[in-house]
Amino acid sequence: MKILKIIGIILALYLAYAIIMGLVRKGPYEITESKSIKGDAGVIWQNISRHHEFVKWNPWSKMDPDNKVTYKGEDGAVGSSYAWVGEKMGQGEMITTSLEPGKSHSCDLNFIKPFESKTFTTMLMEPEADGTYKVSWVFKAESDFMEAAMTSAMFMDMKKELSNSFKEGLANLEKKVVEETAALPPPAPPAAIADSVATI
C-alpha cells in the first residue's frame, strides 16, 4: 500500500507539473535564428525562396526519407506551395504569402497531423559589410494549453527544439550555397566584356 501511495503522489506531482507548465508556456511566441553566409546572392535567394530548394536543406526532410512531397503553383511566386505526408513528419503544408526579391520570403505553415496548428515563417536576407549575407529564419506560432501541457509532460521544450532545428537548417543551407556558388562559371574578365560590347 505504501508503494501505491508513493506512486499516486508521483503521478499527482507529474500531472500538476504538466498543468502548471501548460499555463506558463501557452500563448504566442517567436523564434529567430540567423547565420552569415558567404556566397552568390542569387544562389542564396533561390534556396530560401523556392520550395523545391528548401526541401533539400531543411533539417526535417532527412528524418523521413519516405516522406511524400507535392508541389503546387509556380515555385518562387506568391501562392506556390508544397505539402508533405510522412510517418515521422506527419502532414502539413507551406504556402508562400509574400515575396520581396532578394530580401524576404514569407509563408503560412499549416500543420495537420499529428496536431493541427497554424504558424508563420519568414526567411530574411540582408547584405553585410564584409560581403556576406545575413540569413534569418523567423518562426511565429501560438501554443495552446493542451499543446503546451503535452510537450511539458514529455519534458520537451519546443522552443529549444525548434531553435536547434533552425540552426541545423541554416548550417545545411550554408553548405549548399557554398557548393553551388563554387560551381558557378567564373565571371568574364573586363576585357572580354569590353570586346563583346564593342561587337554589338
Secondary structure, 3 states (H helix, E strand, C coil): CHHHHHHHHHHHHHHHHHHHHHHHHCEEEEEEEEEEECCCHHHHHHHHHCHHHHHHHCCCHHHCCCCEEEEECCCCCCCCEEEEEECCCEEEEEEEEEEECCCEEEEEEEEEECCCEEEEEEEEEEECCCCCEEEEEEEEEEECHHHHHHHHHCCCCHHHHHHHHHHHHHHHHHHHHHHHHHCCCCCCCHHHHHHHHHCC
